[in-house]
Amino acid sequence: MSVLTPNAFAQSDFNRIDGDEIKNSSISQDILAKIEFSKQQFLKAKEVEKTRNAHQKFIDEQRIIAEKSLEEEIQRMNQSYKAFTPKNAFASYVSKLNATDHGIFWDQFDYLQAKITLAKDARDSVLKQGGTFSEAMKQYVKYAKMPKVEMQNIVRDLNVKHNLADAKIQSYFDINGKLPRYDNDLESPCYGCNEKISKLQISSEQSVPIKRVVLEQKPTKINDLRESLSELQSDFLKSRDVIAQKKMVFEMNNIIKNIQELK
């Protein structure tokens, strides 16, 4: 082996050292030691890289196996608990009811499920964007909540839609779902009566004249808001456009807030 050492006093001169001179030259020994050290470091790095690659390959293989196992387990669970999914469980319940009532029950289910689907989508969107769980749940509640005003309104409209209630009679109920109160029952209106009642038969021989109140629906801001809410709820139930549904929920929440402030 030979080593070239630079001449400290010349810019381009090198001294060639061969044989035994290498053993006696501290500079040469230092260079050789550094070469050997670099060689060992290189071999060590290659070995570490080889080990790391083998380990990563093992991890990737195990991940594939785990994902496949998880997918198989999920499919097995879905099959085992298929009857207990929200829709199937509800279908089992509805099947036990009178067939004429199925329509209104399914409309109520679809309305609620649509809200829950939007809520989950909003929650997951926040989490994917790095939001906190608290922020995500605020969005979930925003779309999934159903205040009493909203619930009463959709149930009323669905009852009318499926011919389980009369629209005119339903219009007599206030925003709290109550009929007007009268101190004297004999003066209260006869809801749903087509004939004008002028007296009350007490017995076969006695009757009492009465004065029935003529109940006229007066337009109010709350009634206008309820009509707007009904239109939005009907459109929401028919729509399959997620973006449009989210916009409708926002508008419904504003209307409900206004109604609550006027109550």
Buried (B, 14 or more C-beta within 10 A) or exposed (E): EEBEBEEEEEEEEEBEBEEEBBEEBEEBEEBBEEEEEEEEEEEEEEEEEEEEEEEEEEEEEEEEEEEEEEEEEEEEEEEEEEEEEEEEEBBEEBEEEEEEEBBBBBBBBBBBEBBEBBBBBBBEEBBEEEBEEEBBBBBBEBBBEEBEBBBBBBBBBBBBBBEEBEEEEEEBBEBEBEEEEEEEEEEBBEEEEEEEEEEEEEEEEEEEEBEBEEBEEEEEEBBEBBEBBBEBBBEBBEBEEEEEBBBBBEBBBEBBEBBEEEE
